[in-house]
Amino acid sequence: MLAALHGELTAHAWGDPGFEHDAYSLFHQRSLAMGWLDDRSAGGGSEDRLRRAAGLWAMNDAGWNAPSNAFGADLVSWFQVEASAVADDRPLPVRSFLQCAESATLQIGTLRLTAVQLLLPVQGLDAAARPAYAPLPSMLTADWFAERDPRSRTPVEVNINSGRDTSVPDVAERLADCLRHLDQPVFAYSSHDLVGQDGVLAPPFDDGFWNGPPLHGMVLRGELTEWSCDAVGWLAEALADAAASLGVRTPLLFTVTRTRSAG
């Protein structure tokens, strides 16, 4: 999985300008503290590995944006992990991943988030193995978002792209229909269209890293119950579940953009 946070970051006034903040170290420390880090592949003898904890992901890479970054000045931070195998009744751990990414970023400043981009390894989900009580495991936690302040509802656009593969256009109508009929309070669907490469936020990685370039996709429009990494993460989990259930077997580039300020 890969997450990229876009927006504006204002450094903490009390921070030490001479201190070198390492995005990798901050994310690693937060992952470890929350029990999300899978470090079984770390070095050491066989006894060391037996004592290491299983988790949701193993660290790979992370970084901050640079002024000359080709992916836009509004790219604040990015984080790349190797997701552990997902249990049959659990979704991809996108919510935890984004919460960790946000926490690491907030260590150095105040974040005004405008877009979240994710690379979702949908090919690793086995829809046929889902138990009867959790055909879409993300639905087990949808009630967490019930009874939110109506003033927090935020219009967004959700771009889902399957790269060179035509999977997303092939299932677009069924995917939109599935989302439209899910009994959940997180995302209120309004419309969708098929889209190509135009209008896709450029990801901070090379096309060879996944199945790029982002040629085949769709955009969903609607309202999130709130503009937060938690809500974005739930929606990404739900759409990954739904895509896998419809036969998608390719990584998906998933981008949620806030279309205007709420209120």
WOVEN-V52136 format. One record per pair of residues at least 24 apart in sequence whose ideal C-beta (glycine too) atoms are under 10 Angstrom apart, sorted by the first residue. I is the first residue (numbers start at 1). J is the second residue. Records with the same first field share a line. If there is no record, write none. Layout:
I=J / J
This chain:
1=56 / 57 / 60 / 79 / 80 / 81 / 82 / 83 / 92 / 93 / 94 / 97 / 98 / 101 / 118 / 119 / 120 / 121 / 124 / 236 / 251
2=60 / 61 / 62 / 78 / 79 / 80 / 81 / 97 / 101 / 117 / 118 / 119 / 120 / 121 / 203 / 204 / 205 / 209 / 210 / 251 / 253
3=27 / 62 / 77 / 78 / 79 / 80 / 81 / 94 / 97 / 98 / 100 / 101 / 102 / 116 / 117 / 118 / 119 / 204 / 229 / 232 / 233 / 236 / 254
4=65 / 71 / 72 / 75 / 76 / 77 / 78 / 79 / 80 / 101 / 115 / 116 / 117 / 118 / 119 / 201 / 202 / 203 / 204 / 205 / 255
5=65 / 74 / 75 / 76 / 77 / 78 / 79 / 98 / 101 / 102 / 104 / 105 / 111 / 113 / 114 / 115 / 116 / 117 / 229
6=65 / 71 / 72 / 73 / 74 / 75 / 76 / 77 / 78 / 111 / 112 / 113 / 114 / 115 / 116 / 117 / 201 / 204 / 255 / 257 / 258
7=74 / 75 / 76 / 77 / 105 / 111 / 112 / 113 / 114 / 115 / 116 / 258
8=73 / 74 / 76 / 109 / 110 / 111 / 112 / 113 / 114
9=64 / 65 / 74 / 76 / 77 / 105 / 106 / 108 / 109 / 110 / 111 / 112 / 113
10=108 / 109 / 110 / 111 / 112
11=108 / 109 / 110
12=106 / 107 / 108 / 109 / 110
13=109 / 110
15=107 / 108 / 109
19=108
21=64 / 104 / 105 / 107 / 108 / 109
22=62 / 63 / 64 / 104
23=61 / 62 / 63 / 64 / 76 / 77 / 78 / 79 / 101 / 104 / 105 / 107 / 108
24=59 / 60 / 61 / 62 / 63 / 79 / 80 / 104
25=59 / 62 / 104
26=62 / 77 / 79 / 100 / 101 / 103 / 104 / 105 / 106 / 107 / 108
27=59 / 61 / 62 / 63 / 77 / 79 / 80 / 81 / 97 / 100 / 101 / 103 / 104 / 105 / 107
28=59 / 62 / 79 / 81 / 100 / 104
29=100 / 103 / 104 / 107
30=99 / 100 / 101 / 102 / 103 / 104 / 107
31=55 / 56 / 57 / 58 / 59 / 79 / 81 / 96 / 97 / 100 / 101 / 103 / 104
32=59
33=100 / 103
34=96 / 99 / 100 / 103
35=96
36=81 / 84 / 93 / 96 / 97 / 99 / 100
37=81 / 84 / 100
38=81 / 82 / 83 / 84 / 85
40=84
41=82
54=84 / 85
55=81 / 84 / 93 / 96
56=81 / 83 / 84 / 86 / 90 / 92 / 93 / 94 / 96 / 97 / 100
57=81 / 82 / 83 / 84 / 92 / 93 / 96 / 97 / 100
58=82 / 83 / 84
61=205
62=101 / 104 / 105
63=204
64=105 / 108
65=204
69=202 / 204
70=202 / 204
71=117 / 201 / 202 / 203 / 204 / 205
72=115 / 201 / 202 / 204
74=112 / 114 / 115 / 201
75=115 / 117 / 201 / 202 / 203 / 204
76=101 / 105 / 108 / 109 / 111 / 112 / 113 / 114 / 115
77=101 / 102 / 104 / 105 / 106 / 108 / 111 / 204
78=105 / 117 / 203 / 204 / 205
79=104 / 105
80=119 / 204 / 205 / 209
82=121
83=120 / 121 / 124
84=124
85=124 / 126
86=121 / 124 / 125 / 126 / 129 / 137 / 240
87=129 / 131 / 134 / 137
88=125 / 126 / 128 / 129 / 130 / 131 / 134 / 137
89=129 / 130 / 131 / 133 / 134 / 135 / 137 / 140
90=130 / 134 / 137 / 138 / 140 / 141 / 237
91=125 / 134 / 136 / 137 / 138 / 139 / 140 / 141 / 233 / 234 / 236 / 237 / 238 / 240 / 241 / 244
92=118 / 120 / 121 / 122 / 124 / 125 / 137 / 138 / 233 / 236 / 237 / 240 / 241 / 244
93=233 / 237
94=118 / 120 / 138 / 229 / 232 / 233 / 234 / 235 / 236 / 237 / 238 / 239 / 240 / 254
95=138 / 141 / 144 / 228 / 229 / 230 / 231 / 232 / 233 / 234 / 235 / 236 / 237
96=230 / 233
97=229 / 233 / 236 / 237
98=228 / 229 / 230 / 231 / 232 / 233 / 234 / 236
99=228 / 229 / 230 / 233
100=229
101=229 / 233
102=228 / 229 / 230 / 232 / 233
103=229
105=229
111=229
112=258
113=227 / 228 / 229 / 232 / 256 / 258
114=227 / 256 / 257 / 258 / 259
115=156 / 157 / 159 / 201 / 232 / 255 / 256 / 257 / 258
116=156 / 201 / 227 / 228 / 229 / 232 / 233 / 235 / 236 / 254 / 255 / 256 / 257 / 258
117=159 / 200 / 201 / 202 / 203 / 204 / 253 / 254 / 255 / 256 / 257
118=203 / 232 / 233 / 236 / 240 / 252 / 253 / 254 / 255 / 256
119=203 / 204 / 205 / 209 / 210 / 211 / 212 / 251 / 252 / 253 / 254
120=160 / 210 / 236 / 237 / 239 / 240 / 243 / 244 / 248 / 250 / 251 / 252 / 253 / 254
121=210 / 240 / 250 / 251 / 252
122=162 / 167 / 239 / 240 / 241 / 242 / 243 / 244 / 248 / 249 / 250 / 251 / 252 / 254
123=167 / 211 / 244 / 248 / 249 / 250 / 251 / 252
124=240 / 244 / 249 / 251
125=240 / 241 / 243 / 244 / 245 / 248 / 249
126=244
127=241 / 242 / 243 / 244 / 245 / 246 / 247 / 248 / 249
128=244 / 245
130=241 / 244 / 245
134=241
135=241 / 242 / 245
136=178 / 182 / 184 / 237 / 238 / 239 / 240 / 241 / 242 / 244 / 245
137=237 / 238 / 240 / 241
138=182 / 184 / 186 / 233 / 234 / 235 / 236 / 237 / 238 / 239 / 240 / 241 / 242
139=182 / 183 / 184 / 234 / 237 / 238 / 241 / 242
141=184 / 186 / 234 / 237 / 238
142=182 / 183 / 184 / 185 / 186 / 187 / 234 / 238
143=183 / 184 / 185 / 186
144=185 / 186 / 230 / 231 / 234
145=184 / 185 / 186 / 187 / 224 / 225 / 226 / 228 / 230 / 231 / 234 / 235
146=184 / 185 / 186 / 225
147=185 / 225
148=185 / 186 / 224 / 225 / 226 / 228 / 231
149=225 / 226 / 262
150=225
151=226 / 262 / 263
152=223 / 224 / 225 / 226 / 227 / 228 / 231 / 262 / 263
153=188 / 222 / 223 / 224 / 225 / 226 / 227 / 262 / 263
154=222 / 223 / 224 / 225 / 226 / 227 / 228 / 231 / 256 / 258 / 259 / 260 / 261 / 262 / 263
155=188 / 190 / 221 / 222 / 223 / 224 / 227 / 257 / 258 / 259 / 260 / 261 / 262
156=187 / 220 / 221 / 222 / 223 / 224 / 227 / 231 / 232 / 235 / 255 / 256 / 257 / 258 / 259 / 260
157=192 / 193 / 195 / 199 / 219 / 220 / 221 / 222 / 255 / 256 / 257 / 258 / 259
158=187 / 189 / 192 / 218 / 219 / 220 / 221 / 222 / 224 / 232 / 235 / 236 / 239 / 254 / 255 / 256 / 257
159=195 / 199 / 200 / 201 / 214 / 217 / 218 / 219 / 220 / 253 / 254 / 255 / 256 / 257
160=192 / 195 / 214 / 216 / 217 / 218 / 219 / 220 / 236 / 239 / 240 / 243 / 248 / 252 / 253 / 254 / 255 / 256
161=195 / 196 / 197 / 200 / 201 / 203 / 210 / 211 / 212 / 213 / 214 / 215 / 216 / 217 / 218 / 219 / 251 / 252 / 253 / 254 / 255
162=210 / 211 / 212 / 214 / 215 / 216 / 217 / 218 / 243 / 248 / 249 / 250 / 251 / 252 / 253
163=197 / 207 / 210 / 211 / 212 / 213 / 214 / 215 / 216 / 217 / 250 / 251 / 252 / 253
164=207 / 210 / 211 / 212 / 213 / 214 / 215 / 216 / 250
165=210 / 211 / 215 / 216 / 248 / 249 / 250 / 251 / 252
166=215 / 216 / 250
167=211 / 216 / 217 / 243 / 246 / 247 / 248 / 249 / 250 / 251 / 252
168=194 / 195 / 214 / 215 / 216 / 217 / 218 / 243 / 246 / 248 / 250 / 252 / 253
169=194 / 195 / 196 / 215 / 216 / 217 / 218
170=216 / 246 / 247 / 248
171=218 / 242 / 243 / 245 / 246 / 247 / 248
172=216 / 217 / 218 / 219 / 220 / 246
173=218
174=242 / 243 / 245 / 246 / 247
175=218 / 220 / 239 / 242 / 243 / 245 / 246 / 248
176=218 / 220 / 242
177=242
178=238 / 239 / 241 / 242 / 243 / 245 / 246
179=220 / 222 / 235 / 238 / 239 / 242
180=220 / 222
182=238 / 241 / 242
184=225 / 234 / 235 / 238
185=225 / 231
186=222 / 223 / 224 / 225 / 226 / 230 / 231 / 232 / 234 / 235 / 237 / 238
187=220 / 222 / 223 / 224 / 225 / 231 / 232 / 234 / 235 / 238 / 239 / 256
188=221 / 222 / 223 / 224 / 225
189=220 / 221 / 222 / 223
190=220 / 221 / 222 / 223
191=219 / 220 / 221 / 222
192=218 / 219 / 220 / 221 / 222
193=217 / 218 / 219 / 220 / 221
194=218 / 219
195=219
199=255 / 257
200=253 / 255
201=253 / 255 / 256 / 257
203=253 / 255
205=253
209=251
210=250 / 251 / 252 / 253
211=250 / 251 / 252 / 253
212=251 / 253
213=253
214=252 / 253 / 255
216=250
217=252 / 253 / 254 / 255
219=255 / 257
220=256
221=259
223=259 / 262
224=256 / 258 / 262
226=262
227=256 / 258 / 261 / 262
229=256
231=256
232=256 / 258
